[in-house]
Amino acid sequence: MDGITYEIPLFLFATFAGAFVAGLSGFAFGLVAASLWLYILTPVQSATLIVAFGLLVQGCSVWKLRGALDWPKLWPFIAGGRHALDMVRSAQRSHRRRNHLNPL
């Protein structure tokens, strides 16, 4: 994105459209924004911005609705996510050990 006259308005329009859709539906920021961002940005730049802006948009939504969260009902999901992270880390460690011993 070199700042050509159509690139910045297109970037801003795609960002606004993605945030608008995510605000209405609760998801799909990346799908909407990437549909136009990939014309003016590299895939690596687009993926980085999708992750960053997606977290920002969803974080704003959660922040606005934080009073409506029912923490006693939410803790099983948090515990399940924590357990899934432990499983992924264990799988990564065993994968590293296997590949370290057998590089082929």
C-alpha positions in Angstrom: 0.0 0.0 0.0 1.9 2.9 -1.3 -0.7 5.5 -0.6 -2.1 5.7 -4.1 -5.4 7.7 -4.2 -7.7 4.8 -4.3 -5.9 2.5 -1.8 -6.5 4.4 1.4 -10.3 5.0 0.8 -10.6 1.3 -0.2 -8.8 0.2 2.9 -11.0 2.4 5.2 -14.2 1.2 3.4 -13.2 -2.4 3.8 -12.4 -1.9 7.5 -15.7 -0.1 8.2 -17.7 -2.7 6.2 -16.0 -5.5 8.1 -16.6 -3.9 11.5 -20.2 -3.1 10.5 -20.9 -6.7 9.5 -19.2 -8.0 12.7 -21.3 -5.7 14.8 -24.5 -6.9 13.2 -23.7 -10.6 13.0 -21.0 -11.1 15.7 -18.6 -12.7 13.2 -17.2 -12.4 9.6 -15.0 -9.4 10.0 -12.1 -11.1 8.3 -14.2 -12.4 5.4 -15.6 -9.0 4.6 -12.4 -7.0 5.1 -10.2 -9.5 3.3 -12.4 -9.4 0.2 -11.1 -5.9 -0.5 -7.8 -5.8 1.5 -6.3 -8.6 -0.6 -6.4 -6.3 -3.6 -4.2 -3.7 -2.0 -2.2 -5.6 0.7 -0.1 -8.7 0.7 -1.6 -11.8 2.2 0.7 -11.6 5.2 -0.4 -8.0 5.9 -4.0 -8.9 5.4 -3.8 -11.9 7.8 -2.1 -9.7 10.5 -4.7 -7.0 10.2 -7.5 -9.5 10.3 -6.3 -11.0 13.5 -5.6 -7.6 15.1 -8.8 -5.9 14.0 -10.9 -9.0 14.7 -9.7 -9.1 18.3 -10.3 -5.4 18.6 -13.8 -5.5 17.2 -14.8 -8.6 19.3 -13.1 -7.1 22.4 -15.2 -3.9 22.0 -18.3 -6.1 21.8 -17.5 -8.0 24.9 -16.6 -4.9 26.8 -20.0 -3.3 26.0 -21.8 -6.5 27.1 -19.6 -7.3 30.1 -22.5 -6.5 32.5 -24.6 -9.2 30.8 -22.0 -12.0 31.3 -23.1 -14.6 33.7 -19.8 -15.8 35.2 -21.1 -19.0 36.9 -22.3 -20.2 33.5 -19.2 -19.0 31.7 -16.6 -20.9 33.8 -17.0 -24.3 32.2 -16.1 -22.8 28.8 -13.0 -21.1 30.3 -12.0 -24.4 31.9 -12.5 -26.3 28.7 -10.4 -23.7 26.8 -7.7 -24.1 29.4 -7.8 -27.9 29.0 -7.6 -27.6 25.2 -4.5 -25.3 25.5 -2.8 -27.9 27.7 -3.6 -30.6 25.1 -2.2 -28.5 22.3 1.0 -27.7 24.2 1.5 -31.4 25.0 1.0 -32.3 21.4 3.5 -29.7 20.3 6.1 -30.9 22.8 5.8 -34.5 21.6 5.9 -33.4 18.0 9.1 -31.5 18.6 10.7 -34.4 20.4 9.8 -36.8 17.6 11.1 -34.5 14.9 14.3 -33.7 16.8 15.1 -37.4 17.0 14.1 -38.1 13.4 14.6 -35.0 11.3 13.3 -36.8 8.1 
